[in-house]
Amino acid sequence: MPLPLACCQDGEALTAAQDGGVAQFAVGILRATRIPGLHYMCTRPQSRLRRLLWSLAFLASAGLLAAGAVDCLHHLLSRPVHTRTRLTRAPQLRFPAVTLCNPNRARFLHLTKPDLYSVGQWLGLAWENHSLVPEMLAVLGEDRRAWLTRLANYSRFLPPRRSEHTMQSFFHRLGHQIEDMLVDCRFQGEHCGPQHFAPVYTRYGKCYTFNGDRRNPRVTRQGGMGNGLEIMLDIQQEEYLPIWRETNETSFEAGIRVQIHSQDEPPYIHQLGFGVSPGFQTFVSCQEQRLTYLPQPWGNCRASVQGEQTLPGYDTYSIAACRLQCEKEAVVRSCHCRMVHMPGNESICSPNVYIECADHTLDAAVEDSQERCSCPTPCNLTRYGKEISMVRIPNKGSARYLARKYNKNETYIRENFLVLDIFFEALNYEAIEQKKAYDLAGLLGDIGGQMGLFIGASILTILEILDYVYEVCQAFWAMSQQWEQGLGSLWRCAVYGPPQGAMAAPRLGNAQQEALRNSPVSLCDLRMRRVEGRGAPSPPGREWSG
């Protein structure tokens, strides 16, 4: 009978390496799995051709599954988005801020001798030596030419100190005043006045904003004409500066510039405003739009953190505020001062610096704004869609009445008066949201669907396979531990001798000794017999008999 070799009590662990249990266990796994077709690959009664065909079919399906999973993963990593739009009705809406600017930066007939001396060159009225420009005088009427010539007589004039005539004081005094321009004002049928318009400085000079207070904004509870802001303005064309050449600051328009914006952003009216002409009543039907963008990595918007001052001088981040800040940094870097409409605590540039440095630097900064300024879109943005229509005013029947009422002639009324009516079309807002078009849940759903299509598996099948893999690894680990323990026992037998009660092994022949030297158990002196029915494995290819 076969006699297993043994020298120590731990030697029986080595017998697991001979019986092929792990391979049989792996075959059992494949046979027991619930993946269709996989058990046909490992069933011995099946013909080889049938097993081959099933193997090819399974491998092809697994390849298609892998390709589909990779495509789904690439689609997820591309981070696609889609836009969802919905219209929501509201009981009331916050009325937007309305900024008005007269494109004429200074009232010509309100110039004083110090003003002409300090800013005459910047206004294009005088040369650097303070003498009047002849081409400009040629376009003036006789009365204005004589008045301006007397104003430019500096024979007994003491030039003012620079601190007395800053650009801010110049714009404040010589800009068009809302008290003079505002002829009539109504908000939701109630009278309003100049006190409801706050001055604000832009590239047009002194402008005015209605409902600009973000802490206490006005609201409207009804849509349609008559439920918003209705104003009549006098643009005062007789105060416009004479134009005799073209520069970057030259304006040929007569009327006002208007920007409808949120209270959370400053006006950027020279680029975002629209014009309103005299002699017309302009109707502006608005609709509030609330836009929500996704932050990185799905989008490029900038998220505002509550309590964080993202830009100096502004409580809320906006593209307009970012551009103004970027333009200010460019001007301060080159000219060491800021322009009047720019935020900050830096000193305001003098008229000479405006001419020599600030205007040119600002124009270059605006042209290169895409490269110099990084102003991403805020993640939450409110803007106002507009539909503009107009009718001519006054009609023949009302021209004479308006002329008598405001003590103006009919020609002046047609050339200088305008009416602006801003209202909500309806009490609803349009919510435009950017959403993730594909996320992890979609990835798992697509991969799960492809698994069911190609190999008929599910997530439970995957867990079952992982459990089988764990069992296989555990079996290999147990076998390796038993093998190491068996070799250790044999090594102790070789060093310290067999334990008491062990029988000596029979004398070995030459062939048996050679097989023993090639065996992994050759460390032990195998001159032993079976100990209490437990033994060590025989050398490969041989069985020892007692």
C-alpha positions as CSV (number, residue, x, y, z in Angstrom):
1,M,0.0,0.0,0.0
2,P,1.2,3.6,-0.6
3,L,3.1,4.9,2.4
4,P,3.0,8.7,2.8
5,L,6.3,10.0,4.2
6,A,6.2,11.9,7.5
7,C,8.7,13.3,9.9
8,C,6.7,15.9,11.9
9,Q,3.2,16.5,13.0
10,D,2.8,19.5,10.6
11,G,3.7,17.5,7.5
12,E,0.2,16.7,6.4
13,A,-0.4,20.2,5.1
14,L,1.8,19.5,2.1
15,T,-0.7,16.9,0.7
16,A,-3.0,19.7,-0.5
17,A,-0.5,20.6,-3.3
18,Q,-0.9,17.3,-5.0
19,D,-4.6,16.8,-5.3
20,G,-5.3,19.6,-7.8
21,G,-8.1,21.0,-5.6
22,V,-7.7,24.6,-6.7
23,A,-8.0,23.8,-10.4
24,Q,-11.1,21.7,-9.7
25,F,-12.5,24.6,-7.6
26,A,-11.9,27.0,-10.5
27,V,-13.7,24.7,-12.9
28,G,-16.5,24.4,-10.4
29,I,-16.8,28.2,-10.3
30,L,-17.2,28.4,-14.1
31,R,-19.8,25.7,-14.1
32,A,-21.8,27.2,-11.2
33,T,-21.8,30.8,-12.5
34,R,-25.0,32.3,-13.8
35,I,-23.5,33.9,-16.9
36,P,-25.2,32.2,-19.9
37,G,-22.9,30.1,-22.0
38,L,-20.0,30.2,-19.7
39,H,-20.6,26.8,-18.1
40,Y,-20.6,25.2,-21.6
41,M,-17.0,26.2,-21.9
42,C,-16.0,23.9,-19.0
43,T,-18.3,20.9,-19.3
44,R,-16.3,17.8,-20.3
45,P,-19.2,15.9,-21.9
46,Q,-19.5,18.7,-24.5
47,S,-17.5,18.2,-27.7
48,R,-14.3,20.3,-28.2
49,L,-15.9,22.1,-31.2
50,R,-18.9,23.1,-29.2
51,R,-16.8,24.3,-26.3
52,L,-14.6,26.3,-28.8
53,L,-17.6,27.9,-30.3
54,W,-19.0,28.9,-26.9
55,S,-15.6,30.2,-25.9
56,L,-15.4,32.4,-29.1
57,A,-19.0,33.7,-28.6
58,F,-18.3,34.6,-25.0
59,L,-15.0,36.3,-25.8
60,A,-16.6,38.3,-28.6
61,S,-19.5,39.4,-26.3
62,A,-17.0,40.3,-23.6
63,G,-15.0,42.4,-26.1
64,L,-18.1,44.3,-27.2
65,L,-19.0,44.9,-23.6
66,A,-15.5,46.2,-22.9
67,A,-15.6,48.5,-25.9
68,G,-19.0,49.9,-24.9
69,A,-17.9,50.4,-21.4
70,V,-14.8,52.4,-22.6
71,D,-17.0,54.6,-24.8
72,C,-19.3,55.3,-21.9
73,L,-16.4,56.2,-19.7
74,H,-15.0,58.5,-22.4
75,H,-18.4,60.2,-22.6
76,L,-18.4,60.7,-18.9
77,L,-14.9,62.2,-18.8
78,S,-15.9,64.6,-21.6
79,R,-18.4,66.1,-19.1
80,P,-21.3,66.9,-21.4
81,V,-24.0,69.3,-20.4
82,H,-27.4,70.3,-21.6
83,T,-29.6,73.3,-21.0
84,R,-33.0,73.2,-19.4
85,T,-35.4,76.2,-19.8
86,R,-38.6,76.7,-17.9
87,L,-41.0,79.6,-17.4
88,T,-42.1,80.3,-13.8
89,R,-44.8,82.6,-12.7
90,A,-44.1,84.8,-9.7
91,P,-46.4,87.0,-7.5
92,Q,-44.0,89.9,-7.8
93,L,-40.7,90.6,-9.5
94,R,-37.9,92.9,-8.5
95,F,-37.7,95.8,-10.9
96,P,-34.3,96.1,-12.6
97,A,-31.9,98.9,-12.2
98,V,-32.1,101.4,-15.1
99,T,-29.0,103.5,-15.9
100,L,-29.3,106.6,-18.1
101,C,-26.4,108.4,-19.8
102,N,-26.3,111.5,-22.0
103,P,-23.5,110.8,-24.5
104,N,-22.4,114.4,-24.3
105,R,-19.9,114.4,-21.5
106,A,-19.9,118.1,-20.7
107,R,-22.3,121.0,-21.1
108,F,-20.7,123.4,-23.5
109,L,-22.5,126.6,-22.3
110,H,-21.6,125.9,-18.6
111,L,-17.8,126.0,-19.2
112,T,-15.9,128.4,-17.1
113,K,-12.5,130.0,-17.6
114,P,-10.8,127.5,-15.2
115,D,-12.6,124.6,-16.9
116,L,-11.5,125.7,-20.3
117,Y,-7.9,126.2,-19.1
118,S,-7.8,122.8,-17.3
119,V,-9.7,120.5,-19.6
120,G,-10.0,122.5,-22.9
121,Q,-7.4,120.2,-24.6
122,W,-9.1,117.0,-23.4
123,L,-12.4,118.3,-24.7
124,G,-10.9,119.1,-28.1
125,L,-11.5,122.9,-27.8
126,A,-7.9,124.1,-27.3
127,W,-4.3,123.1,-28.0
128,E,-1.7,122.3,-25.5
129,N,-0.7,126.0,-25.2
130,H,-4.4,126.7,-24.3
131,S,-5.1,128.6,-27.6
132,L,-8.4,127.7,-29.2
133,V,-8.6,125.4,-32.2
134,P,-9.5,127.3,-35.3
135,E,-11.3,124.4,-36.9
136,M,-13.5,124.2,-33.9
137,L,-14.3,127.9,-34.0
138,A,-15.3,127.6,-37.6
139,V,-18.2,125.3,-36.8
140,L,-19.6,127.6,-34.1
141,G,-22.2,130.2,-34.6
142,E,-21.2,133.9,-34.3
143,D,-22.5,134.3,-30.8
144,R,-20.9,131.2,-29.4
145,R,-17.6,131.9,-31.2
146,A,-17.5,135.4,-29.5
147,W,-18.4,133.9,-26.1
148,L,-15.7,131.2,-26.3
149,T,-13.1,133.7,-27.5
150,R,-13.7,135.9,-24.5
151,L,-13.6,132.8,-22.2
152,A,-10.2,131.9,-23.6
153,N,-8.6,135.3,-22.8
154,Y,-6.1,134.4,-20.0
155,S,-4.4,137.8,-19.8
156,R,-5.4,138.4,-16.1
157,F,-6.1,134.8,-15.2
158,L,-4.4,132.9,-12.4
159,P,-4.4,129.2,-13.3
160,P,-6.1,127.0,-10.6
161,R,-4.2,124.5,-8.6
162,R,-4.6,120.9,-9.8
163,S,-6.3,119.9,-6.5
164,E,-9.1,122.4,-7.2
165,H,-10.0,121.0,-10.7
166,T,-10.0,117.2,-10.6
167,M,-11.8,115.2,-13.3
168,Q,-14.4,114.1,-10.8
169,S,-15.3,117.6,-9.8
170,F,-15.4,118.5,-13.6
171,F,-17.8,115.7,-14.4
172,H,-19.9,116.5,-11.3
173,R,-20.4,120.1,-12.3
174,L,-20.4,120.0,-16.1
175,G,-22.2,116.7,-16.7
176,H,-25.9,116.9,-17.6
177,Q,-27.9,117.2,-14.4
178,I,-30.9,115.0,-13.8
179,E,-32.8,118.0,-12.5
180,D,-32.5,119.7,-15.9
181,M,-33.1,116.5,-18.0
182,L,-36.0,114.9,-16.2
183,V,-39.2,116.4,-17.4
184,D,-41.6,113.9,-16.0
185,C,-41.3,110.6,-14.1
186,R,-43.8,107.9,-13.0
187,F,-43.3,104.5,-11.5
188,Q,-46.4,102.3,-11.4
189,G,-48.5,105.3,-11.9
190,E,-47.0,107.3,-9.0
191,H,-44.8,110.4,-9.4
192,C,-41.1,110.1,-9.0
193,G,-38.4,112.8,-9.2
194,P,-34.7,113.5,-9.4
195,Q,-34.2,112.2,-5.9
196,H,-34.9,108.7,-7.1
197,F,-31.9,108.8,-9.5
198,A,-28.5,108.2,-8.0
199,P,-25.4,109.6,-9.9
200,V,-22.9,107.1,-11.2
201,Y,-19.8,107.6,-13.3
202,T,-19.2,105.7,-16.5
203,R,-17.1,106.3,-19.6
204,Y,-19.8,108.8,-20.7
205,G,-19.2,110.8,-17.6
206,K,-21.9,111.5,-15.1
207,C,-24.9,109.2,-15.5
208,Y,-27.9,108.3,-13.3
209,T,-29.3,105.0,-12.0
210,F,-32.9,104.4,-11.1
211,N,-33.6,101.7,-8.5
212,G,-30.0,100.9,-8.0
213,D,-30.1,100.1,-4.3
214,R,-29.7,96.3,-3.9
215,R,-30.7,96.4,-0.3
216,N,-34.1,98.0,-0.9
217,P,-35.1,97.4,-4.5
218,R,-38.5,98.4,-5.9
219,V,-40.8,95.5,-7.0
220,T,-43.7,95.3,-9.4
221,R,-46.8,93.2,-9.0
222,Q,-48.3,93.6,-12.4
223,G,-47.1,93.4,-15.9
224,G,-47.8,95.5,-19.0
225,M,-47.5,99.2,-19.8
226,G,-48.2,101.6,-17.0
227,N,-46.8,99.2,-14.4
228,G,-43.1,100.1,-14.8
229,L,-41.0,103.2,-15.2
230,E,-42.1,105.9,-17.6
231,I,-40.0,109.0,-18.0
232,M,-39.8,112.0,-20.3
233,L,-36.4,113.5,-20.8
234,D,-34.9,116.6,-22.4
235,I,-31.5,115.7,-23.8
236,Q,-30.4,119.4,-24.1
237,Q,-28.8,119.3,-27.5
238,E,-27.9,123.0,-27.3
239,E,-25.4,122.0,-24.6
240,Y,-23.5,119.5,-26.8
241,L,-19.8,120.1,-27.5
242,P,-18.9,121.1,-31.1
243,I,-17.4,118.3,-33.2
244,W,-14.7,119.2,-35.6
245,R,-12.6,115.9,-35.7
246,E,-13.0,112.3,-35.0
247,T,-11.4,110.6,-32.0
248,N,-12.0,107.5,-30.0
249,E,-14.2,109.5,-27.6
250,T,-16.1,111.4,-30.3
251,S,-19.9,110.8,-30.2
252,F,-22.1,111.7,-33.1
253,E,-25.3,110.5,-31.4
254,A,-28.1,112.6,-29.9
255,G,-30.3,111.0,-27.3
256,I,-29.5,108.9,-24.3
257,R,-27.9,105.5,-23.6
258,V,-29.9,103.1,-21.4
259,Q,-28.8,99.9,-19.7
260,I,-31.2,97.6,-17.9
261,H,-29.3,95.5,-15.4
262,S,-29.3,93.8,-12.1
263,Q,-28.6,95.7,-8.9
264,D,-25.7,93.3,-8.3
265,E,-23.6,94.5,-11.2
266,P,-22.3,98.0,-12.1
267,P,-23.3,99.6,-15.4
268,Y,-21.1,98.9,-18.4
269,I,-23.2,101.1,-20.6
270,H,-20.7,102.0,-23.3
271,Q,-20.8,98.4,-24.5
272,L,-24.1,97.0,-23.1
273,G,-26.4,100.0,-23.4
274,F,-29.0,100.7,-26.1
275,G,-29.9,104.1,-27.6
276,V,-33.1,106.0,-27.3
277,S,-33.7,108.8,-29.8
278,P,-35.4,112.2,-29.3
279,G,-38.7,112.7,-31.0
280,F,-39.8,109.1,-30.2
281,Q,-41.6,107.3,-27.4
282,T,-39.6,104.0,-26.9
283,F,-41.3,101.0,-25.3
284,V,-39.1,98.4,-23.7
285,S,-40.8,95.1,-22.8
286,C,-38.6,93.1,-20.4
287,Q,-38.4,89.6,-19.2
288,E,-36.3,88.5,-16.3
289,Q,-33.9,85.6,-17.1
290,R,-32.2,83.7,-14.3
291,L,-29.2,81.8,-15.6
292,T,-27.4,79.0,-13.7
293,Y,-24.2,77.6,-15.0
294,L,-22.1,74.6,-13.8
295,P,-18.7,75.2,-12.1
296,Q,-15.6,73.3,-13.1
297,P,-15.0,70.7,-14.2
298,W,-18.4,70.7,-16.0
299,G,-18.2,74.4,-16.9
300,N,-16.1,77.5,-16.6
301,C,-18.3,79.7,-14.4
302,R,-17.1,81.4,-11.2
303,A,-18.9,80.5,-8.0
304,S,-19.3,83.2,-5.4
305,V,-18.7,82.3,-1.8
306,Q,-21.0,84.0,0.7
307,G,-19.1,86.7,2.6
308,E,-16.1,86.6,0.2
309,Q,-15.2,89.9,-1.5
310,T,-14.2,88.6,-4.9
311,L,-13.4,92.1,-6.4
312,P,-12.3,95.2,-4.5
313,G,-15.1,97.7,-4.3
314,Y,-17.9,95.2,-5.2
315,D,-20.0,93.0,-3.0
316,T,-20.9,90.6,-5.8
317,Y,-18.8,89.2,-8.7
318,S,-20.0,90.1,-12.2
319,I,-18.4,90.3,-15.6
320,A,-18.8,94.1,-15.7
321,A,-17.1,94.5,-12.4
322,C,-14.3,92.2,-13.4
323,R,-13.7,94.2,-16.6
324,L,-13.7,97.5,-14.8
325,Q,-11.3,96.1,-12.3
326,C,-9.0,94.7,-15.0
327,E,-9.1,98.1,-16.9
328,K,-8.3,99.9,-13.7
329,E,-5.3,97.7,-13.1
330,A,-4.0,98.4,-16.6
331,V,-4.4,102.2,-16.2
332,V,-2.9,102.3,-12.7
333,R,0.0,100.2,-13.8
334,S,0.8,102.6,-16.7
335,C,-0.4,105.9,-15.4
336,H,-0.2,105.5,-11.6
337,C,-3.8,106.8,-11.2
338,R,-7.3,105.7,-12.0
339,M,-10.1,107.2,-14.1
340,V,-13.3,108.6,-12.6
341,H,-15.5,105.7,-13.5
342,M,-13.1,103.1,-12.1
343,P,-13.4,101.6,-8.6
344,G,-10.8,101.9,-5.9
345,N,-9.0,104.3,-3.6
346,E,-6.2,105.4,-5.9
347,S,-5.9,109.0,-6.9
348,I,-7.9,110.2,-9.9
349,C,-5.9,111.1,-13.0
350,S,-5.5,114.8,-13.9
351,P,-6.8,116.1,-17.2
352,N,-3.2,116.1,-18.6
353,V,-2.8,112.4,-17.6
354,Y,-6.1,111.7,-19.2
355,I,-4.8,113.0,-22.5
356,E,-1.3,111.7,-22.4
357,C,-1.8,108.3,-20.8
358,A,-5.1,107.2,-19.4
359,D,-7.3,107.3,-22.6
360,H,-4.7,105.5,-24.7
361,T,-4.1,102.9,-22.1
362,L,-7.8,102.3,-21.6
363,D,-8.4,101.9,-25.4
364,A,-5.6,99.3,-25.6
365,A,-6.9,97.5,-22.5
366,V,-10.4,97.2,-24.1
367,E,-9.0,96.0,-27.4
368,D,-6.9,93.3,-25.7
369,S,-9.4,92.5,-23.0
370,Q,-9.8,88.9,-24.2
371,E,-6.0,88.3,-23.6
372,R,-5.4,90.5,-20.6
373,C,-8.6,90.0,-18.6
374,S,-9.9,86.6,-17.4
375,C,-13.5,87.3,-16.5
376,P,-15.5,84.0,-16.4
377,T,-19.3,84.1,-16.3
378,P,-20.7,83.9,-12.7
379,C,-22.5,80.7,-11.9
380,N,-25.7,82.6,-11.0
381,L,-26.6,85.5,-13.2
382,T,-29.7,87.6,-13.7
383,R,-30.2,89.5,-17.0
384,Y,-33.2,91.0,-18.8
385,G,-34.3,90.2,-22.3
386,K,-35.7,93.2,-24.1
387,E,-38.2,93.8,-27.0
388,I,-38.0,97.4,-28.2
389,S,-40.6,99.3,-30.2
390,M,-41.1,103.1,-30.7
391,V,-43.5,105.7,-32.1
392,R,-42.9,109.2,-33.1
393,I,-43.7,112.1,-30.7
394,P,-45.2,114.6,-30.5
395,N,-48.0,114.3,-32.9
396,K,-49.3,117.5,-34.6
397,G,-52.1,117.9,-32.0
398,S,-49.8,117.7,-29.0
399,A,-46.7,119.6,-30.3
400,R,-48.2,123.0,-29.6
401,Y,-49.5,121.9,-26.2
402,L,-46.1,120.6,-25.0
403,A,-44.4,123.7,-26.3
404,R,-46.7,125.9,-24.2
405,K,-46.5,123.6,-21.2
406,Y,-42.7,123.5,-21.0
407,N,-42.1,127.0,-22.5
408,K,-40.3,125.6,-25.5
409,N,-40.9,125.9,-29.3
410,E,-42.2,123.0,-31.3
411,T,-38.8,122.4,-33.0
412,Y,-37.1,122.1,-29.7
413,I,-39.6,119.6,-28.5
414,R,-39.1,117.4,-31.5
415,E,-35.3,117.6,-31.4
416,N,-34.8,117.2,-27.6
417,F,-37.8,115.5,-25.9
418,L,-38.2,111.7,-25.7
419,V,-40.3,109.3,-23.6
420,L,-39.0,106.0,-22.3
421,D,-41.4,103.3,-21.0
422,I,-39.8,100.2,-19.3
423,F,-42.1,97.4,-18.0
424,F,-42.4,93.7,-17.6
425,E,-44.3,91.8,-20.2
426,A,-45.7,89.5,-17.6
427,L,-45.1,88.5,-14.1
428,N,-42.9,85.5,-14.9
429,Y,-39.3,84.8,-15.2
430,E,-37.4,82.4,-17.5
431,A,-35.1,80.0,-15.6
432,I,-32.2,78.7,-17.8
433,E,-30.2,76.0,-16.0
434,Q,-27.2,74.2,-17.2
435,K,-27.4,70.5,-16.2
436,K,-25.1,67.5,-16.3
437,A,-26.0,65.5,-19.3
438,Y,-24.2,62.4,-18.1
439,D,-23.1,61.4,-14.6
440,L,-22.0,58.3,-12.7
441,A,-25.5,57.0,-12.4
442,G,-25.9,57.2,-16.2
443,L,-22.6,55.4,-16.6
444,L,-23.6,52.5,-14.4
445,G,-27.0,52.2,-16.1
446,D,-25.4,52.1,-19.5
447,I,-22.8,49.6,-18.5
448,G,-25.4,47.5,-16.8
449,G,-27.6,47.5,-19.9
450,Q,-24.7,46.4,-22.0
451,M,-23.8,43.7,-19.6
452,G,-27.3,42.3,-19.8
453,L,-27.3,42.6,-23.6
454,F,-23.9,41.0,-24.3
455,I,-23.3,38.5,-21.5
456,G,-26.6,38.4,-19.6
457,A,-25.0,39.5,-16.4
458,S,-26.0,42.0,-13.7
459,I,-24.4,43.7,-10.7
460,L,-25.2,40.6,-8.6
461,T,-23.3,38.5,-11.1
462,I,-20.3,40.7,-10.7
463,L,-20.5,40.4,-6.9
464,E,-20.8,36.6,-7.3
465,I,-17.7,36.5,-9.5
466,L,-15.8,38.7,-7.0
467,D,-16.8,36.3,-4.3
468,Y,-15.5,33.4,-6.3
469,V,-12.2,35.2,-7.0
470,Y,-11.9,35.8,-3.2
471,E,-12.4,32.1,-2.6
472,V,-9.7,31.2,-5.1
473,C,-7.2,33.6,-3.6
474,Q,-8.0,32.3,-0.2
475,A,-7.4,28.7,-1.4
476,F,-4.1,29.6,-2.9
477,W,-3.0,31.4,0.2
478,A,-3.9,28.5,2.4
479,M,-2.0,26.1,0.2
480,S,1.1,28.2,0.2
481,Q,1.0,28.4,4.0
482,Q,0.6,24.7,4.3
483,W,3.6,24.2,1.9
484,E,5.8,26.5,3.9
485,Q,4.8,24.8,7.2
486,G,5.6,21.4,5.6
487,L,9.1,22.5,4.5
488,G,9.8,23.9,7.9
489,S,8.9,20.7,9.6
490,L,11.1,18.7,7.2
491,W,14.0,21.1,7.9
492,R,13.6,20.6,11.6
493,C,13.6,16.8,11.1
494,A,16.9,17.1,9.1
495,V,18.5,19.2,11.8
496,Y,17.2,17.7,15.0
497,G,16.3,14.2,13.9
498,P,12.9,12.5,13.7
499,P,10.6,12.6,16.7
500,Q,10.4,9.8,19.1
501,G,8.3,6.9,17.9
502,A,9.1,7.5,14.3
503,M,10.0,4.4,12.3
504,A,13.1,4.5,10.2
505,A,12.5,4.6,6.5
506,P,13.6,1.7,4.4
507,R,17.0,1.7,2.7
508,L,16.8,3.6,-0.6
509,G,18.1,2.5,-3.9
510,N,20.1,4.8,-6.2
511,A,17.0,5.7,-8.3
512,Q,15.0,6.5,-5.2
513,Q,17.9,8.6,-3.8
514,E,18.1,10.6,-7.1
515,A,14.3,11.2,-7.0
516,L,14.5,12.3,-3.4
517,R,17.3,14.9,-4.2
518,N,15.0,16.4,-6.8
519,S,12.0,16.4,-4.5
520,P,11.1,19.5,-2.4
521,V,11.1,17.3,0.7
522,S,14.8,16.3,0.3
523,L,15.8,18.5,3.2
524,C,14.8,15.9,5.7
525,D,16.5,12.6,6.4
526,L,13.8,10.3,5.2
527,R,14.9,7.4,7.3
528,M,11.6,7.3,9.0
529,R,8.4,5.4,9.0
530,R,4.8,6.5,9.4
531,V,4.0,8.2,12.7
532,E,0.5,7.5,14.0
533,G,-1.0,7.4,10.6
534,R,0.4,10.8,9.4
535,G,3.1,11.2,6.8
536,A,4.9,13.5,4.4
537,P,4.4,13.4,0.6
538,S,6.4,11.1,-1.5
539,P,8.8,12.5,-4.1
540,P,7.2,13.2,-7.4
541,G,6.6,10.2,-9.6
542,R,7.2,7.7,-6.8
543,E,5.3,6.1,-4.0
544,W,7.0,4.6,-1.0
545,S,5.7,1.3,0.4
546,G,6.5,-0.1,3.7
